Amino acid sequence: MSSLPSSVAYSVGSPSLPPNARSHEVVVRSSNGLQFQENSTIVFELPNSAFCDPTSIYIRYKYAFATGAVAGAQLKGTPVYTPIQRLACFAGSTQLESISQYGQVANMMVNLTHDVAQKYGVQSSFGYRNDTTLPSLESFDGRFLTADETGTFAAPLPCVLSNCEKFLPLFALPQLRVELTLDTIANMFRSDAAVPTGMVLSNVELVYKSVDLGAEVEAMVRSSGLTHLKTQSLTNTASVLGAGVQGAISLVFNQRLASIKSAFIYCANTTSNTNQQYDAVDITKGNGSYQLVIAGTSYPQTAYNTALNKNGMLMALKGATGSIYSKDNNFSINAVEWLREDGAATTLDAPGKFIVGIDTEVLDNDYIMSGISSQNSSITANIVCNTATTNAHNIHLISSYDALLEIDFVSGNASLKV
């Protein structure tokens, strides 16, 4: 026997931390104000010291909605993210990423990565339903506000920084800055119910775990010269599709990325009796197909046909977010939400969740760039509607992509390679 089984290999040592290693929670308060209303921008400037554990990054804030003593306003989506229209990350003066319609993107990913039990555990911090009644299985979309409601929300902040696979060496990076642009109140709430007249966010904080391993370790990191940290993020672009459209439709999206892991076609509602950007519906009405063309290749090879097997597309959506066999790859999409179609009204607690997911990853995530490239061509969404659309829709292409955070420890510069 050449070696002992790992469970009885007592002589095998484990790496040890430097004697002066320590960690603590860092609270970064907004640097450009104390209170924020709709359409304003919140800025966080991370200190240039120690390492940041990216898996620990989250935001927390206090909110106050003015409803004129009227209860029943309906806050759409995942409430903690709904006020955020755009997220942008910077390293010094270099923009690393910008995610538009961030509340929509974050809401989609919560529904594609959390099951109902997981949403139950974060109901209070994510803001689902309300704080006064026990939730049911259908209580984990949106929030019904009380009159002039105030409270607090907190949640992870998915972005190119928090998705890094290794610690962020803040001591050797240009100052990292995170900017959150707030949406208009009208876009946050259903328009067929009471809509608040004002919103104030205060005590807005970005929190993370700082790890200090000492000057010797930091010097060893600086001496490595040029390095790359693997990360991933999402991008969101949209095209408008009018009412009364029938036949073959081709929509072009100019997303130039080196490694697309998966892509999602998200057909959002626009009418007042729906959740608008927080609804995803089948615009083919069960009588058409969806397909992407990237760099001359069709994904999937055989278009997803909603007339032949719509539930087969649900399995494909599961494959676009992970392994279809994984017990950790969970949804919170029920049959009513999955089967929502163009022209039908939706409710706050049963929004449309017909999201067309397409897995474009060549191999698993062990590789630096594991997806397909669209750097030399735009992406075309081919949609066939054999039945004319009833309403206009915003057709979003939301792509999950690999990226490399390139850090030059000599010059102190950083940029994102996508």
Secondary structure as UniProt FT lines:
FT   HELIX           6..8
FT   TURN            10..11
FT   TURN            19..20
FT   STRAND          22..29
FT   STRAND          35..36
FT   TURN            38..39
FT   STRAND          41..45
FT   STRAND          51..66
FT   TURN            68..69
FT   STRAND          74..75
FT   TURN            79..83
FT   STRAND          84..91
FT   TURN            92..93
FT   STRAND          94..100
FT   HELIX           102..113
FT   HELIX           116..121
FT   HELIX           123..126
FT   TURN            137..138
FT   STRAND          143..144
FT   TURN            147..148
FT   STRAND          150..156
FT   TURN            160..163
FT   STRAND          168..169
FT   HELIX           170..172
FT   STRAND          176..182
FT   HELIX           185..188
FT   TURN            191..192
FT   STRAND          198..212
FT   HELIX           215..222
FT   TURN            223..224
FT   STRAND          226..241
FT   TURN            243..244
FT   STRAND          247..253
FT   STRAND          260..268
FT   TURN            272..273
FT   HELIX           276..278
FT   TURN            283..286
FT   STRAND          288..294
FT   TURN            295..296
FT   STRAND          297..305
FT   TURN            306..308
FT   HELIX           310..321
FT   TURN            324..325
FT   TURN            327..328
FT   HELIX           335..338
FT   TURN            342..343
FT   TURN            348..349
FT   STRAND          356..359
FT   TURN            365..366
FT   TURN            375..376
FT   STRAND          379..385
FT   STRAND          393..408
FT   TURN            409..412
FT   STRAND          413..417
//
